[in-house]
């Protein structure tokens, strides 16, 4: 599932900080619920020589999860599982 963030979140990557504007959350079926198996992001790297971020946003898994991102992921997982229960969907 894709989660477009209301406000971009800054996280650390291996090459420095990145600006994340959306998350790609991969879910895996476990028993009767879906659980997060992987998270990728649409992110732009901070330029080393000047202020700001590169204008290009690319899909990456090269970032560290922080509290703000974890909260978005947890909320998405919760909503998907609630929706499945609401509609009595079999996983």
C-alpha positions in Angstrom: 0.0 0.0 0.0 1.1 3.6 -0.6 0.8 6.2 2.1 1.2 9.8 1.0 2.4 11.8 4.0 0.5 15.0 4.9 3.9 16.7 5.6 7.3 15.3 4.4 9.4 13.7 7.1 13.2 13.9 7.3 15.1 10.7 8.1 18.7 9.6 8.0 20.0 7.5 5.1 23.5 6.0 4.4 24.5 9.1 2.4 23.0 11.7 4.8 19.5 12.9 5.5 16.6 12.3 3.1 13.2 14.0 2.7 10.4 11.4 2.6 7.0 12.3 1.0 5.4 8.9 0.8 5.8 5.4 2.0 5.4 2.1 0.2 4.3 -0.4 2.8 4.5 -4.1 1.9 2.2 -6.4 3.9 2.4 -10.1 4.5 -0.4 -12.4 5.7 0.3 -13.9 9.1 -2.5 -16.1 10.5 -5.6 -13.9 10.3 -3.9 -10.5 10.0 -1.6 -8.6 7.7 1.8 -7.5 9.1 4.4 -5.1 7.7 7.2 -7.0 5.9 9.0 -4.2 4.2 8.9 -0.4 3.9 10.3 1.7 1.1 9.9 5.5 0.6 9.8 8.2 -2.1 12.7 10.3 -0.9 15.0 13.1 -2.0 18.6 13.3 -0.8 20.0 16.4 0.8 22.6 18.1 -1.4 26.1 18.2 0.2 27.2 21.5 -1.4 24.2 23.7 -0.9 21.0 24.2 1.1 18.0 22.1 0.4 17.2 18.8 -1.2 17.7 17.4 -4.7 14.5 17.9 -6.7 14.3 14.3 -7.7 12.3 11.9 -5.6 13.2 8.2 -6.0 12.1 5.0 -4.5 14.5 3.7 -1.8 14.8 1.5 1.3 17.9 3.4 2.3 16.7 5.2 5.4 16.4 4.7 9.1 13.0 4.4 10.6 12.3 7.1 13.1 9.3 7.7 15.5 7.3 9.8 13.0 7.7 7.2 10.2 7.0 4.3 12.5 3.8 6.0 13.6 2.6 6.3 10.0 3.5 2.6 9.3 1.7 1.4 12.4 -1.4 3.5 11.6 -1.5 2.1 8.1 -1.2 -1.5 9.3 -3.9 -0.9 11.9 -6.3 0.6 9.3 -5.9 -2.2 6.8 -6.6 -4.9 9.5 -9.6 -2.9 10.8 -11.0 -2.6 7.2 -10.5 -6.4 6.7 -12.4 -7.1 9.9 -15.1 -4.6 9.1 -15.8 -6.2 5.7 -15.3 -9.7 7.2 -12.6 -10.4 4.6 -10.8 -13.7 4.7 -7.0 -13.3 4.3 
